[in-house]
Structure formats: C-alpha cells, structure tokens
Amino acid sequence: MTPMKIESFSSQIDEALSMMENRSDGISTDLKDLDHMMKLRNGCLYYIGGRPGMGKTALSLHFLLLSQLLDQRKKVLFFSLEMSKEQLINRLICSVGGINANMLKDKRLSDLDQDTFEQYHLAAKAIKALDITLIDQGVDTITSLQSTCEQVKDRDKNLGLIVVDYLQLLKGSGQNKNQIREQEVSEISRALKLLAKKCDCPVICLTQLNRQVEGRHEKRPSLSDLRESGSLEQDADAVLMLFRADYYDKDASPNLEIIVAKNRHGSLGTATVEFDRETQRISDLPFSQTKW
C-alpha cells in the first residue's frame, strides 16, 4: 500500500491562502433573489427537494443551461434515472426555444406549424453546441455513477457540473447486503458529497419528499420532510425545497417558491420566481417577492 503523503502545516496554510486568492464566488443562479442567498460552488453538494410535479427537473435544467452559458469550456453530466434522454432533450429544446411542450405531445416535427418548426430547429441547433452529456442507462448504483464521473474528470479535466435525477432511484454499492434502505441512502449521500470534492465541481441531486406533506394543512416543505435519511441534511451544503401553491389550489399563485432551508455558505430564505409550466422556463419575477 502506498503510504499517505502528509504535508506540513506551513504548506497547508500556503495552499489555503492560494485557494482563497484564486477562488470564484461560484456559478450565478441567474435568479436575482436566490443569488443573494447562494451560488453554485465547486466541491459542494446541493439537494433540490419537492413533491412530484413541483419543478425539480425544470430547476436542475435551468442550472445546467446556465452553467453552460457562463462557461462553455466546462462539461455537464446529467444522470437521468427516470426520464429518457429523448424526453430531456425535448424539454431542453422547448425551454430554450420558448415552445409549449404540450403542443408537441404525440406529434411529429412535420406536423408542427411553420413558426414552431423553425423555433424547434433553432433551439436544437443552439443546445447542440453545448457540452452536455445525458446518461439514462447503465448507471443505477452510486458506484457506477462515481466511476463514470471520475473517468470523465480524468479524461477531459473540465467537468463543471454533475446533476442526478433522482436520489431515490439510486442504489448503494451493494457491499453490505444486510443494510436497511436508510443506511443505503446515507451511503449514497456521503458518496455524492465526496464526489463533489473529488471532481471539484457542484453536484446537484434531486430528491423526493415524504408523503406526509400531502396530509398537512401547511404544505410548504421543511428539512424534516427529506425522505428516508437524516444524512441528506447533514451532507448537503445547501438544500432547496420547491413549493407551488397552485399545485394544491388552482386559484392560488402559479409562482414557484424556492425555499433555501439549509445553506452552509450563505443565508436562508425563500426566493419566489416565475415558472412557465408550458415551456418549463424559470425566471425572475418583475418585482421581488423574496422572504428573508
């Protein structure tokens, strides 16, 4: 076994000072009120939690596109354990092109009107130039996910963002056959945190919330609603909870609330943003509605 290299305290201080001097503030979220609270930092693990249909995938795709627009030299890996890559590509094209995704259901491109057809092809051409790799098969364990990310990092040296959709569909390493699901989730969460540090990029992982949210009068989620393991809260650098009032009451506000429930590198609060469900676009509201 190769002996572990132990650096002197003096050299560790020099390295820390150098990192502080050269570090960036992180990737902007392109959402003004959310930026006041947090940015996406290298080596950090972010959980986006919400009940089905709240907008978790839409927000992760917003961050994915944003990281590419800010720095196209960086590669993005998106692991989709639920949606196919064809479905994700369609959502990306609709978001970039401002196209109503519902119009495309069960239609061929040749069935579209001329304007929509041209919008679709222009958007497809735009995202074609981005360095995004979508993986929807062959990665269902934390071990295979780690291996894929490390191979990309070793080969290209330019991995800029990792997205996992979503945690509950991942399996552990399988080394401990007797572990319960809570222990398995803890293993996965810890491995994701170590992966962020090893690859030196943000890791965003989507996660479902407990069903008990549906039975409460107050439907806005909190950290205690994270499903299956308290280790998610412990390992995460930030936890974002998503809530839409119109999901439960069609007459309520259609805006999306991004609740920053944990944040190691910033403040807590709720950023209220616009969510266009037809195009899956997320953007700032005309006027701030942030709750600090």
Secondary structure by P-SEA (a helix, b strand, c coil): cccbbbbcaaaaaaaaaaaaaccccccccccaaaaacccccccbbbbbbbcccccaaaaaaaaaaaaaaacccbbbbbbbccccaaaaaaaaaaaaaccccccccccccccccaaaaaaaaaaaaaacccbbbbbccccccaaaaaaaaaaaaaacccccbbbbccccccccccccccccaaaaaaaaaaaaaaaaaaacbbbbbbbccccccccccccccccccccccccccccccbbbbbbbcccccccccccccccccccccbbbbbbbbbbcccccbbbbcccccccc
